[in-house]
């Protein structure tokens, strides 16, 4: 007799291991960077036009919501960078053991959040 298997698998209920969460956030941060790249480039281009346009962009960047968006962008970049280096190490067959993979996942979170906190202090 066959076991009753679930018909619908709810991924929000299942507790994902840390490497899976890190991998999902790596993809999310990549999508976020891709979507906001055009916005950031437009802001950069408009700030380079004249001193008045630079001052206008500086005023926009001084708004608390914009600072929060910049901090999220910084975290996204740093997380994507750290996770990408971790994946590169995997491609070179370093750290593929389960214990090392879990430790490197935790390291990615710790390093990216610590660097983001340093950047947030400088931004705010």
C-alpha positions in Angstrom: 0.0 0.0 0.0 1.3 3.4 -1.0 1.8 6.3 1.5 -0.6 9.2 1.3 1.4 12.0 -0.2 0.4 15.6 0.1 -1.4 17.0 -2.9 -0.3 20.6 -2.4 3.0 21.5 -0.9 3.0 24.8 1.0 6.5 26.2 0.8 5.6 28.9 3.4 4.9 26.3 6.1 8.0 24.2 5.5 11.0 25.3 7.5 13.8 25.9 5.0 17.4 25.3 6.0 19.7 28.3 6.2 21.5 27.6 2.9 18.1 27.5 1.1 17.0 30.8 2.6 20.4 32.4 1.7 20.0 31.1 -1.9 16.5 32.4 -2.2 17.7 35.8 -0.9 20.5 35.8 -3.4 18.0 35.5 -6.2 15.7 38.2 -4.7 18.6 40.6 -4.2 19.7 40.0 -7.8 16.2 40.8 -9.1 16.0 43.9 -6.8 19.4 45.1 -8.1 18.3 44.6 -11.7 15.0 46.4 -11.3 16.4 49.4 -9.5 19.6 49.7 -11.7 17.7 51.9 -14.2 16.4 54.2 -11.4 19.8 54.6 -9.8 21.4 55.3 -13.2 18.8 58.0 -14.0 19.4 59.6 -10.6 23.2 59.6 -11.3 22.8 61.0 -14.8 20.5 63.8 -13.6 22.9 64.7 -10.7 25.8 65.1 -13.2 24.1 67.8 -15.3 24.9 70.9 -13.2 25.5 72.1 -9.6 21.8 72.8 -9.3 20.8 69.3 -10.4 23.4 67.8 -8.0 21.9 69.9 -5.2 18.4 68.7 -6.1 19.5 65.0 -6.1 21.3 65.6 -2.8 18.0 66.9 -1.4 16.2 63.9 -2.7 18.8 61.6 -1.1 18.4 63.3 2.2 14.7 62.2 2.5 14.4 59.4 5.1 12.5 57.1 2.7 15.2 57.5 0.0 17.9 56.8 2.7 16.0 53.6 3.5 15.9 52.7 -0.1 19.6 53.3 -0.5 20.3 51.2 2.6 18.2 48.4 1.1 20.1 48.7 -2.2 23.4 48.6 -0.3 22.3 45.4 1.6 21.1 43.9 -1.7 24.5 44.6 -3.3 26.5 43.3 -0.4 24.4 40.2 0.1 24.5 39.4 -3.6 28.3 39.9 -3.6 28.9 37.7 -0.6 26.5 35.0 -1.8 28.1 35.2 -5.3 31.5 34.6 -3.8 30.2 31.7 -1.9 28.7 30.2 -5.0 31.9 30.8 -6.9 33.7 28.9 -4.1 31.2 26.0 -4.6 32.0 26.0 -8.3 35.7 25.6 -7.4 34.7 22.7 -5.1 35.5 24.6 -1.9 33.1 24.3 1.0 30.7 21.8 -0.5 30.4 19.7 2.7 27.2 20.2 4.6 28.7 21.7 7.7 30.9 24.1 5.8 27.9 25.1 3.5 25.8 25.9 6.6 28.6 27.8 8.2 29.3 29.8 5.0 25.5 30.6 4.7 25.6 32.0 8.2 28.8 33.9 7.3 27.1 35.5 4.3 24.3 36.8 6.5 26.6 38.1 9.2 29.1 39.8 6.9 26.4 41.3 4.6 24.4 42.6 7.5 27.5 43.9 9.4 28.8 45.8 6.3 25.3 47.1 5.7 25.1 48.4 9.2 28.4 50.2 8.7 27.1 51.7 5.5 23.8 52.7 7.1 25.6 54.6 9.8 27.5 56.5 7.1 24.3 57.1 5.1 22.1 58.2 7.9 
